Amino acid sequence: DSGVTQTPKHLITATGQRVTLRCSPRSGDLSVYWYQQSLDQGLQFLIQYYNGEERAKGNILERFSAQQFPDLHSELNLSSLELGDSALYFCASSLTSRGLAADTQYFGPGTRLTVL
Amino acid sequence: QKEVEQDPGPLSVPEGAIVSLNCTYSNSAFQYFMWYRQYSRKGPELLMYTYSSGNKEDGRFTAQVDKSSKYISLFIRDSQPSDSATYLCAMISRDDKIIFGKGTRLHILP
């Protein structure tokens, strides 16, 4: 158990809908990262937040947004969902924000999103 | 050409064998190289992290980086059935861009 929690574990929704995925980092970690993992694209970095502020951005679509709250939990919002958004969404956390290479990231168990 | 190439497998080897997993990359800006292990229905966990060319050993695992050939490897000695998982290579560039390989599925046969 990495200490990172994600809810819900599974989510089934329809195209055009909006969903929110939630992540609680390990105790003491200030950075939260979001990743998308699909069969065709593999694991892709979406976005990183550090202590409430956006730190780095990867291949995140404009339909997706994230935020980190004062209690350090984070939410990933996915809107206008398409079939191709079906994937595993992972959250990871690390202690600091000295760059992606500097800290070990601990991954949560993921949320499996199915868009029908 | 993809930035990171990794054979998806599956790779099946008998217990006790030495396993060799590899990734090639095209972007010479990659500076940091990592290997993650991902069990079914779990998130990835960091196994090895290297910066420079050469070998780094941790228990039964050895990570090897050859920057001149843009080639990285992970060796697992005395492989165990518990090593059965998907192994992802990952690379980070100087401008903090991270790219993952698609992963190699490994089966260790008892």
Interface residues (C-beta under 8 A of the other chain):
Chain A: S2 V4 G42 L43 Q44 F45 A56 G58 F90 A92 G99 L100 A101 T104 Q105 Y106 F107 G108 P109 G110
Chain B: Q31 Y32 R41 K42 G43 P44 E45 L46 Y49 L88 A90 I92 D96 K97 I98 F100 G101 K102 G103
